[in-house]
Amino acid sequence: MSSAENFNKEREDLNELVMQYAGKTTKRFFNLDTNVYKDGALPAKTKEMLGLVSSLVLRCDDCIKYHLDKCQEQDVNDEELDEILSVGLIVGGSITIPHIRRALKFWDENK
């Protein structure tokens, strides 16, 4: 199983656990999260790239992996990824470099 498959399986299992305990607020938040990344005035691909930059700046490795996987589904290429990560580096600073390293490893493992 690839690292993306492992990540997605664990995420799915843990989301099921969260939903067992979830009240209205959590369920509404998860629904908003799902719907915000759909095509609208901005295409889903652009939204996933924005999500990746935001996750990098916030230094959330799980979120970075999630958006990398979604970016691959949206046919983001290596050159686009480089620019996405460059924006995150400029906005977030050098503290994002370890996350960029792990992001590129995840990206390469799941091509």
PECOR-V25587 format. One line per field, one symbol per residue. ss: DSSP state (H for helix, E for strand, - for the rest). phi: phi as a letter, one per 40 degrees, with the letter a starting at -180 (. if undefined). psi: psi as a letter, one per 40 degrees, with the letter a starting at -180 (. if undefined). A space follows every 10 residues. Layout:
ss->???
phi->???
psi->???
//
This chain:
ss->--HHHHHHHH HHHHHHHHHH H--HHHHHHH HHHHHH---- ---HHHHHHH HHHHHHHH-- HHHHHHHHHH HHH----HHH HHHHHHHHHH HH-HHHHHHH HHHHHHHHH- -
phi->.ccccccccc cccccccdcc bccdcccccc ccdcccccda dbcddccccc ccdcccccgb cccdcdcccc ccccgccccc ddcdcccccc ccgcccddcc dcccccdccb c
psi->hidddddddd dddddddddd ehaddddddd ddddddeihb dhiddddddd dddddddefh dddddddddd dddefhiddd dddddddddd deaeeedddd ddddddddef .
//
